[in-house]
Amino acid sequence: MPKFMLSELSLNSCGLVRKIPYWISKQKTLQTLDLSKNQLEGMFPQWLAKMEVEHVILSDNRLTGSLPPRLFDSQNLIVLSLSQNNFHGELPSNIGNATTIGILMLDANNFSGKVPESITNIKSLYLLDLSSNKFSSNTLPNFSSNENLGIIDLSSNEFLGEISTKFPYGTIFLSLGKNKFSGNLSRKLTNMRKLEYLDILDNKIIHELPNSICQISILQILILRNNSLKGSIPDCISNLTSLRILDLSNNHLVGEIPAKFGNLIAMVETPNEFPYLGGIIVSNPIFKPEIHDLIVDWKKSKQGLSWDNLKIYSLLDLSMNQLSGEVVPSLLGSLKALKLLNVSHNNLNRRIPASLGDLKNLESLDLSHNNLFGSIPQSLAKLQQLTILDASNNKLTGKILVGNQMDTMNVPNFYTNNSGLCGMQIQVPCPEDLSPTKRLEVEYKVTWFSWEGLEIRYAVGFFVTVGILYLIEYFVPAKLIDRCSLQRRQGV
């Protein structure tokens, strides 16, 4: 047993197993305890709950059971991080007694029930992460008086009803995705004028996308994927000049893509430095929490974009709606910072605009499952960073581009179900690439195939006609003769 006194003990990622070592209880001056990323088991010790430690970091272990109410009677607790364990049950009703907590991270456990209303008594709270649990209720605590609360993550739970508008004015990060919220988006969300990140994906939000959302002027990331939004995309979204990531995919949106999207300044040019959630992430000198990766449909698969590198990304995903008209208005060619553009699974019915070739940073372009016609613009060959170009399931014609970056995108599935396309990517020769002799052979084969098909259809028609006549001659008269014979016999 150690006989020295500690103020800070950090044993993260040290391969610790079994229970939290009891000898820690003898460290009367301990202020910071970090045992994260180990394999510790058992329940949260009562002796630890009584120690008045300021920073308790036990994330990424195998701890279980419920939390002792005594833990929240502490008047010294500043950071409590219990993420990614197996804790369960309801949160203690006295959680609001721990009025000094600034960071409370209970994500990725099995907590259930309602979030206690007393949690709003923690006025010093500026980061609350309750995501990936089993919390459920059709009402949320009224956080509107928690002026310091800048980061709120309630995603991946079982919350019901309309989305609460009782969030602080100064909220910067609000994640409510993967719940069971329904109804419409309240105009009162615009009261959060400092909001930079809004995620309400995978819910049951209906009605139209309100114009009031355009009043959140510094919004950088807006994710409303997989809801039931109707109506058209408001033109006023172009007023969100800080918007870098917009995901409206898998809804019921109609109409055309607004031409004013070309005014989305943050998608025009990636700045050298971008505000990192108002700087709130690094405001605690002892503990820097890890914000979850942003999950997006990146290059044909769901991937997480790290927050550390998020400032370099600019994404626009409007796929799986009922949009019509142009792929993008010509003004969208100015969005040179875009790395991903996905407009697949819509009703777009024009030519692919040559202005897409101006999107010099584009890495993924998905135009599949529309009604696009004409040829693939030669300008796309200029996109040196492009690695995904899916133009399948359209009505495109002409030769698939070759040269430069286009030679690396030779996946046949990216061009399927376009009967008029040709090129080495799909192993269909284009007429202009054939020698005169080969061209005649192809034309002869096509002509022969056409006549052969005509002959086959003629033969089939002939035999079908003969068969019908045969059936009429054979069966119908026979039935008439039998009936007449029967009548004569009865007359006799």
C-alpha positions in Angstrom: 0.0 0.0 0.0 1.5 3.4 -1.0 2.3 5.7 1.9 2.7 8.9 -0.2 -0.2 11.3 -0.8 -1.4 12.2 -4.3 -3.3 15.0 -5.8 -3.6 13.5 -9.2 -3.6 9.8 -10.2 -3.7 8.9 -13.9 -3.6 5.2 -14.8 -5.5 5.3 -18.0 -4.8 2.6 -20.6 -2.8 0.6 -18.1 -4.6 -2.8 -18.5 -6.2 -2.6 -15.0 -8.6 -5.4 -14.3 -11.1 -6.4 -11.6 -12.4 -3.8 -9.2 -11.2 -0.2 -8.7 -8.2 -0.6 -6.3 -9.2 0.1 -2.7 -5.8 1.7 -1.8 -7.0 4.8 -3.7 -9.3 5.5 -0.8 -6.3 6.3 1.4 -5.3 9.2 -0.8 -7.0 12.0 1.2 -5.7 14.8 -1.0 -6.7 13.3 -4.3 -8.2 15.8 -6.7 -8.0 14.0 -10.0 -8.6 10.3 -10.7 -8.3 9.0 -14.2 -8.7 5.2 -14.6 -10.2 5.4 -18.1 -9.6 2.8 -20.9 -9.0 -0.2 -18.7 -11.0 -3.3 -18.0 -12.3 -2.5 -14.5 -15.4 -4.3 -13.4 -17.9 -4.1 -10.5 -20.0 -1.3 -9.2 -19.1 2.3 -8.4 -17.5 2.1 -5.0 -19.3 3.9 -2.1 -15.9 4.9 -0.7 -15.1 6.7 -3.9 -18.4 8.5 -3.8 -17.5 9.9 -0.4 -14.0 11.1 -1.3 -14.9 14.5 -2.7 -12.6 14.1 -5.7 -12.9 17.0 -8.3 -12.3 15.0 -11.5 -13.6 11.4 -11.7 -12.8 9.9 -15.1 -13.7 6.2 -15.3 -14.8 6.0 -19.0 -14.2 3.0 -21.3 -14.3 0.2 -18.6 -16.8 -2.5 -17.7 -18.3 -1.0 -14.6 -21.9 -1.9 -13.9 -24.8 -1.3 -11.4 -26.5 2.0 -10.5 -24.8 5.2 -9.4 -24.8 5.9 -5.6 -26.8 9.0 -4.6 -24.0 9.9 -2.3 -21.8 10.8 -5.3 -24.0 13.8 -6.1 -23.9 15.2 -2.6 -20.3 16.3 -3.4 -19.6 20.1 -3.4 -16.3 19.6 -5.1 -17.1 17.4 -8.2 -16.3 19.3 -11.4 -15.9 16.5 -14.0 -17.7 13.2 -14.0 -17.0 11.0 -17.0 -18.5 7.5 -16.9 -18.9 7.0 -20.7 -18.9 3.6 -22.3 -19.5 1.3 -19.3 -22.5 -0.9 -18.3 -24.1 1.3 -15.7 -27.9 1.0 -15.6 -31.0 2.1 -13.8 -32.4 5.6 -13.3 -30.2 8.5 -12.4 -30.4 9.5 -8.7 -33.1 12.2 -8.1 -30.5 14.2 -6.1 -28.2 14.7 -9.1 -28.8 18.4 -8.9 -27.1 18.6 -5.5 -23.7 18.4 -7.3 -23.9 22.1 -8.2 -20.2 22.5 -9.1 -20.2 20.0 -12.0 -19.1 21.5 -15.3 -18.7 18.3 -17.4 -21.2 15.4 -17.0 -20.6 12.5 -19.5 -22.8 9.4 -19.0 -23.0 8.4 -22.6 -22.9 4.8 -23.9 -24.4 3.1 -20.9 -27.8 1.6 -20.1 -29.4 4.3 -18.0 -33.1 4.5 -18.3 -36.2 6.4 -17.1 -36.6 10.2 -17.1 -33.8 12.7 -16.7 -34.3 14.1 -13.2 -35.6 17.7 -13.3 -33.1 18.5 -10.5 -30.3 18.4 -13.1 -31.2 21.9 -14.0 -29.9 23.1 -10.6 -26.4 22.6 -11.8 -25.8 26.1 -13.1 -22.1 25.5 -13.7 -22.8 22.7 -16.2 -21.5 23.5 -19.7 -21.2 20.0 -21.2 -24.0 17.4 -20.8 -23.7 14.1 -22.7 -26.5 11.5 -22.1 -26.4 10.0 -25.5 -26.6 6.3 -26.3 -28.7 5.2 -23.3 -32.3 4.3 -22.8 -33.7 7.5 -21.4 -37.4 8.0 -22.3 -40.0 10.6 -21.7 -42.2 13.0 -23.7 -40.8 15.9 -21.7 -37.3 17.1 -21.1 -36.0 19.2 -18.2 -36.2 22.9 -18.6 -32.6 23.9 -19.2 -33.4 27.5 -20.3 -32.0 28.9 -17.1 -28.6 27.1 -17.4 -26.8 29.9 -19.1 -23.4 28.2 -19.2 -24.8 25.0 -20.9 -23.2 25.1 -24.4 -23.0 21.4 -25.4 -26.1 19.1 -25.1 -26.1 15.6 -26.5 -29.3 13.6 -26.0 -29.0 11.5 -29.1 -29.7 7.8 -29.4 -32.3 7.5 -26.7 -36.0 7.0 -26.6 -37.3 10.5 -26.1 -40.9 11.1 -27.4 -43.2 14.0 -28.4 -42.3 17.4 -29.8 -38.8 18.7 -29.5 -38.5 20.9 -26.4 -37.6 24.5 -26.9 -36.4 24.9 -23.3 -32.7 25.1 -24.1 -30.4 27.9 -23.1 -29.9 30.9 -25.3 -26.1 30.2 -25.4 -26.3 26.6 -26.6 -23.6 26.0 -29.2 -24.0 22.2 -29.9 -27.4 20.4 -29.8 -27.7 16.8 -30.8 -31.1 15.1 -30.6 -30.7 12.5 -33.3 -31.9 8.9 -33.2 -34.8 9.4 -30.9 -38.6 9.3 -31.4 -39.3 13.0 -31.5 -42.3 13.9 -33.7 -44.2 17.0 -34.8 -42.6 20.0 -36.4 -39.6 22.1 -35.8 -40.5 24.9 -33.5 -39.8 28.5 -34.4 -38.5 28.9 -30.8 -35.3 27.0 -31.8 -34.2 30.2 -33.4 -33.9 31.7 -29.9 -30.5 29.9 -29.7 -28.7 32.5 -31.8 -25.3 31.0 -30.8 -26.1 27.6 -32.2 -23.4 26.2 -34.5 -24.4 22.5 -34.6 -27.9 21.1 -34.9 -28.5 17.4 -35.4 -32.1 16.0 -35.4 -31.5 13.0 -37.7 -33.5 9.8 -37.5 -36.7 11.1 -35.9 -40.2 11.6 -37.1 -40.2 15.3 -37.7 -43.0 16.3 -40.2 -44.3 19.4 -41.9 -42.2 21.8 -43.9 -38.7 23.1 -43.1 -39.5 26.4 -41.5 -38.0 29.7 -42.7 -37.3 30.6 -39.1 -34.4 28.2 -39.1 -32.6 30.6 -41.4 -32.4 33.0 -38.5 -29.7 30.9 -36.7 -27.1 33.0 -38.5 -23.9 31.3 -37.3 -25.1 27.7 -37.9 -22.3 25.6 -39.3 -23.7 22.1 -39.4 -27.4 21.2 -40.0 -28.4 17.5 -40.1 -32.0 16.6 -40.6 -31.5 13.3 -42.3 -34.1 10.6 -42.3 -37.3 12.4 -41.1 -40.5 13.2 -42.9 -40.0 16.8 -43.9 -42.2 18.0 -46.7 -42.4 21.0 -49.0 -39.6 22.7 -50.7 -36.1 23.8 -49.5 -36.4 27.4 -48.3 -34.3 29.8 -50.4 -33.4 31.6 -47.2 -31.0 28.8 -46.2 -28.5 30.7 -48.3 -28.5 33.3 -45.6 -26.6 30.8 -43.4 -23.2 32.0 -44.5 -21.4 29.9 -42.0 -23.1 26.6 -43.1 -20.5 24.0 -44.1 -22.4 20.8 -43.8 -26.0 20.4 -44.8 -27.7 17.0 -44.8 -31.4 16.9 -45.7 -31.4 13.4 -47.2 -34.1 10.8 -46.9 -37.1 13.1 -46.5 -40.1 14.1 -48.7 -38.8 17.4 -50.1 -40.0 18.6 -53.5 -39.3 21.4 -55.9 -35.9 22.5 -57.3 -32.6 22.9 -55.6 -32.4 26.6 -54.7 -30.1 28.6 -57.0 -29.3 30.8 -54.0 -27.3 27.9 -52.5 -24.4 29.4 -54.4 -24.3 32.1 -51.7 -23.3 29.6 -49.0 -20.0 31.4 -48.4 -18.5 28.7 -46.1 -18.9 26.2 -48.9 -17.2 28.5 -51.4 -13.8 28.5 -49.8 -12.5 26.6 -46.8 -11.0 29.0 -44.3 -7.6 28.4 -42.8 -9.1 28.4 -39.3 -12.7 27.9 -38.3 -14.3 28.5 -34.9 -14.2 25.2 -33.0 -17.6 25.1 -31.3 -17.0 28.5 -29.7 -13.8 27.3 -28.0 -15.9 25.6 -25.3 -14.3 22.2 -25.8 -11.0 23.2 -24.4 -12.2 25.4 -21.5 -11.3 22.7 -18.9 -7.5 22.5 -18.4 -7.6 19.1 -16.8 -10.0 17.1 -19.0 -10.6 17.5 -22.7 -13.7 15.5 -23.6 -14.0 13.7 -26.9 -17.0 14.8 -28.9 -18.5 11.9 -31.0 -17.5 11.8 -34.7 -20.0 13.2 -37.1 -21.5 10.2 -39.0 -22.2 10.9 -42.6 -22.7 8.9 -45.8 -19.2 9.3 -47.1 -18.2 7.7 -50.3 -20.9 5.0 -50.3 -20.6 4.0 -46.7 -21.4 5.4 -43.2 -18.3 6.9 -41.7 -17.4 9.1 -38.9 -15.6 12.4 -39.5 -13.4 13.4 -36.6 -14.1 16.7 -34.9 -10.4 17.5 -34.9 -10.5 17.6 -38.7 -14.1 18.6 -39.2 -13.2 22.2 -40.1 -11.8 21.0 -43.5 -15.0 19.4 -44.6 -17.9 20.9 -46.6 -20.7 18.5 -47.5 -24.1 18.8 -49.3 -26.4 15.8 -49.2 -29.9 16.1 -50.7 -30.4 12.5 -51.7 -33.5 10.4 -51.3 -36.1 13.1 -51.8 -38.4 14.1 -54.6 -36.5 17.0 -56.0 -36.8 17.9 -59.7 -35.2 20.2 -62.2 -31.5 20.6 -62.5 -28.8 18.6 -60.7 -27.5 21.9 -59.4 -28.1 25.4 -60.7 -25.1 27.0 -62.4 -24.4 29.1 -59.3 -23.6 26.1 -57.3 -20.4 25.7 -59.3 -19.0 28.4 -57.0 -19.1 26.0 -54.0 -15.4 25.1 -54.5 -14.9 23.9 -51.0 -17.4 21.1 -51.4 -15.9 17.6 -50.8 -19.2 15.6 -51.2 -22.2 16.3 -53.3 -25.0 13.7 -53.2 -28.3 14.3 -55.1 -29.1 10.6 -55.8 -32.5 9.1 -55.7 -34.5 12.1 -56.8 -36.4 13.1 -59.9 -33.8 15.4 -61.4 -34.5 15.6 -65.1 -32.0 17.8 -66.9 -28.5 17.5 -68.3 -25.5 17.3 -66.0 -24.2 20.9 -65.9 -20.7 21.6 -66.9 -20.3 23.9 -63.9 -19.8 20.8 -61.7 -16.3 20.8 -63.1 -15.6 24.0 -61.1 -15.9 22.1 -57.8 -12.2 21.6 -57.6 -12.1 20.0 -54.1 -14.9 17.5 -54.8 -14.1 13.9 -53.8 -17.5 12.2 -54.1 -20.3 13.0 -56.6 -23.4 10.8 -56.6 -25.9 11.5 -59.3 -27.5 8.0 -59.5 -31.2 7.1 -59.6 -32.5 10.2 -61.4 -33.8 11.0 -64.9 -30.7 12.8 -66.1 -30.0 12.7 -69.9 -27.3 13.8 -72.3 -23.6 13.2 -72.0 -21.3 13.3 -69.0 -19.6 16.8 -69.2 -16.0 16.8 -70.2 -15.4 19.4 -67.4 -15.6 16.6 -64.8 -12.2 15.3 -66.0 -10.6 18.4 -64.4 -11.6 17.2 -60.8 -8.3 15.9 -59.7 -9.5 14.8 -56.2 -12.6 13.0 -57.4 -12.6 9.3 -56.4 -16.4 8.5 -56.6 -18.6 9.4 -59.6 -21.8 7.4 -59.6 -24.0 8.2 -62.6 -25.9 4.9 -62.7 -29.7 4.5 -63.2 -30.2 7.5 -65.5 -30.8 8.1 -69.2 -27.3 9.2 -70.1 -25.7 8.8 -73.5 -22.4 9.1 -75.2 -18.8 8.2 -74.2 -17.7 7.9 -70.6 -14.9 10.3 -69.9 -11.3 9.1 -69.9 -8.0 10.6 -68.8 -6.7 12.2 -65.6 -8.7 11.2 -62.5 -11.5 9.6 -64.6 -9.3 6.6 -65.4 -9.3 5.6 -61.7 -13.1 5.4 -61.6 -13.6 2.4 -63.8 -16.2 0.6 -61.6 -18.9 -0.6 -64.0 -21.7 -0.3 -61.4 -21.2 3.5 -61.4 -22.6 3.6 -65.0 -25.1 0.8 -65.2 -28.7 1.2 -66.4 -27.7 4.0 -68.9 -28.5 2.3 -72.2 -26.8 5.0 -74.2 -23.4 5.1 -72.6 -20.3 3.5 -74.0 -16.7 3.3 -73.0 -13.9 1.1 -71.6 -15.4 1.3 -68.1 -18.3 -0.8 -69.1 -16.6 -2.7 -71.9 -19.0 -1.3 -74.5 -17.0 0.1 -77.5 -18.0 3.6 -78.8 -18.4 3.9 -82.6 -15.8 6.7 -82.8 -13.2 4.4 -81.2 -13.6 1.7 -83.8 -11.8 1.2 -87.1 -13.9 1.5 -90.2 -13.9 -2.3 -90.6 -14.9 -2.9 -87.0 -17.6 -0.2 -87.3 -19.1 -2.0 -90.3 -19.0 -5.3 -88.4 -20.8 -3.8 -85.5 -23.4 -2.1 -87.8 -23.8 -5.4 -89.7 -24.3 -7.3 -86.4 -26.9 -4.8 -85.2 -28.7 -4.9 -88.6 -28.6 -8.7 -88.7 -29.8 -8.9 -85.1 -32.7 -6.6 -86.0 -33.7 -8.7 -89.0 -33.2 -11.9 -87.1 -35.4 -10.5 -84.3 -38.0 -9.6 -87.0 -37.9 -13.1 -88.4 -38.3 -14.7 -85.0 -41.2 -12.5 -84.2 -42.8 -13.3 -87.6 -42.3 -17.0 -87.0 -43.7 -16.9 -83.5 -46.7 -14.8 -84.7 -47.4 -17.3 -87.5 -47.5 -20.3 -85.3 -49.6 -18.5 -82.7 -52.1 -17.6 -85.4 -52.2 -21.2 -86.7 -52.6 -22.5 -83.2 -55.6 -20.2 -82.5 -57.2 -21.2 -85.8 -56.6 -24.8 -85.0 -58.3 -24.5 -81.6 -61.3 -22.6 -83.1 -61.7 -25.2 -85.8 -61.2 -28.2 -83.6 -63.0 -27.4 -80.3 -65.9 -25.0 -81.1 -67.4 -27.1 -84.0 -67.1 -30.2 -82.0 -69.1 -28.7 -79.2 -71.8 -27.5 -81.6 -72.1 -31.0 -83.3 -72.4 -32.7 -79.9 -75.2 -30.3 -78.9 -77.1 -30.7 -82.2 -76.8 -34.5 -82.0 -78.1 -34.4 -78.4 -81.1 -32.4 -79.5 -82.0 -34.8 -82.4 -81.7 -37.7 -80.0 -84.1 -36.0 -77.6 -86.5 -35.2 -80.4 -86.6 -38.9 -81.4 
